[in-house]
Amino acid sequence: MERPFNDDMEYIATYKIALFTSTRIISVFKFKTSEKAQFNLEEAMQNPRMAGQARNGTFVMAATFFPPDEAAVTTIRDLFVSHEFVE
């Protein structure tokens, strides 16, 4: 958990998995409203350093893997979107 850097957020959780040859970062952001989440998802989708962005209610997730691993990112995105968060 990290301190939010945006007044629209309630919190940020970042999971970093690093190996000698790759780095995998999964970030989950909780926004105060669904509208704020949608706006920030659209902003995140314009960032070329982020991939696998998705929104689920007031939560936004970005999974960025280097080297790219579309299959893994798609699996994580699908799990995130199908999860039922307790607000």
Secondary structure as GFF3:
##gff-version 3
##sequence-region A 1 87
A	DSSP	beta_strand	9	18	.	.	.	ID=ss1
A	DSSP	beta_strand	23	31	.	.	.	ID=ss2
A	DSSP	alpha_helix	34	44	.	.	.	ID=ss3
A	DSSP	beta_strand	54	56	.	.	.	ID=ss4
A	DSSP	beta_strand	59	66	.	.	.	ID=ss5
A	DSSP	alpha_helix	70	82	.	.	.	ID=ss6
###
